Amino acid sequence: MQENYPQANFKEVYAAIGGTGSDLGVFRLQEHVLQFKPDLLFVEFAVNDNSQDPDRIIRAMEGIVWQTWDNNPNTDICFVYTIQEIYLETETNGKLQESAQTMELVADKYGIPSINFGFEVAKKVKQGKLIFTNFDSEEINGIPVFCPDDVYPYVETGHRIYNSVLSKSFETIQENDKTKVQKHKLSKPMNPGYFSDTKMFDFPKVKLSRG
């Protein structure tokens, strides 16, 4: 982004907590993200939401969208889907994992772009140009390894693929969106029980019931 927009001043708000899903993310949103008044918000919970009930995913993801646009309707949102080894076959067949499919319902409803990293990773593995997992080395017989476990990419291999996909995806998004900055509009929620007013409290301030 800095290369493409050299005159802009970019500041990253790193609000990720590994191993957590959208149902915690929607509770952290105000304190960890929105208070910093972001212009662009990336949301990635596809891997950690893989065992969640679809209804709960929608409640959380809609909550993130509604709270963000209630806070600032000019904030752009982009859903991002990373990959885990258990979904390699699914993505090789050109399909999204179930949690990402559920998130796409929310993305489609609110006109939110999404970027999926998994298809490119799966394609390279199928072509023999990439090995998905090896803990000991980032390269085996000249073939790069994606990650040391089953999900977290090596910086010099997996992250380079993610960066390439991100760059190409942004070019496509820009080509398909010629509009100027505009306010995003909210419509009737898919789930009326979406998490609309979630927040975090300091534990000492919590009034506990007896026992």
Secondary structure by P-SEA (a helix, b strand, c coil): cccccccbbbbbbccccccccaaaaaaacccccccccccbbbbbcccccccccaaaaaaaaaaaaaaaaaacccbbbbbbbbbcccaaaaaaaccccaaaaaaaaaaaaabbbbbbaaaaaaaaaaaccccccccccccccccccccccccccccccaaaaaaaaaaaaaaaaaaaccccbbbbbbccccccccccccccccccccccccc
